[in-house]
Every structure is written in structure tokens, then in C-alpha cells.
Amino acid sequence: MEIMPERVALGTLLRHVLELLDGDVAKLYDELGLPDYRPRFSPYVRALVADGPASIRELAGKVGVTHSAASQTVAQMARSGLVTLAPGADARRRIVRLTDRARETLPVIEAEWAASTAATRGLDAELPMPLADLLAETVRALRRKPFRERIAESGLDPRPEIGPGPPSP
């Protein structure tokens, strides 16, 4: 029996949930013969299959992440041989394309996606509301009022008086 601390920091709990979800999907990909494929690649693969080659910025918008996060994921996908990068119309843009290797793995990726979607429905049935709905509501609430603003409302002074530093030698 796993013991949960009575009070867990929100960020720690969110990371743990993500580790539980992505960790099991990553293990599944390993068992399916794709040890270097990561669950976070699937939204990019699906976007590229649906819409064709795209810039990293376009992919970031389609997947719903920052340009930096998309760039890091695309770089990891390129190292795994799943995408290629080519210069775009100007030197600042890089166009991402699926490789033949990625296209060959699509049946496995699509089967895992369908199975994960079914598993998500089962998980949602055990929760008071679907997890994706709760997370989407959380994102909307934080867009209305960022967490930093909520912290400030708690009365925390961002510039507290800090005592003198260590004594000089």
C-alpha cells in the first residue's frame, strides 16, 4: 500500500500524476518495440500527419505548448530519427517533417493512442469529473488570474527584509 503524505505540494502532485501516466505509456512503447519513442511525441506526430510539414512555431500552436518546449521535443524527435528539420522560407524558420521511420511506426502509435483514450475514459469514470476537463478549467482559471497574482493576494511580500549576510572574513 502506497502512503500519500497528508500535504503534498501542488507541483509535486502534478508531476507525480504525469509520471504515473507517461511512465506507463513509455513502458508500453518499449514493450511494443519503440524504446526511444516518448508519449509527448504523439501530439506532434498526429499534427504532422493531419496537416503535413510545419514550422516549430506552428507545431507549438497546434500542440498548445511554448515555442521553447516544442523546439526541445522536436530536437529529441530528430535524434530518435522520427523527424527531419529543413530550412524554411527564411533562415529563422525550420520546417519539421516526419521521416519514413515515423510513418512506419504510425500503426503502433495510433493503436496506443486509441488504447490510451479508452483507458482515459475508464480513469475518468473513477473521478468526480474527467481529468482533462479539470485541467482545462485549471488552465482557464490561471489565465484569468495567474498564480503569481494569487500568491501576491495571500499577503506575501516579494521583497522581505532579509537579515545581514554571512560575516565578512
CORFEN-V84115 format. One record per helix or strand. SS is the DSSP state (a for helix, b for strand). FROM is the first residue (numbers start at 0). TO is the last residue. If there is no record, write none. Layout:
SS,FROM,TO
SS,FROM,TO
This chain:
a,9,30
a,38,50
b,53,54
a,55,62
a,66,78
b,82,86
b,93,97
a,99,125
a,130,143
a,146,152
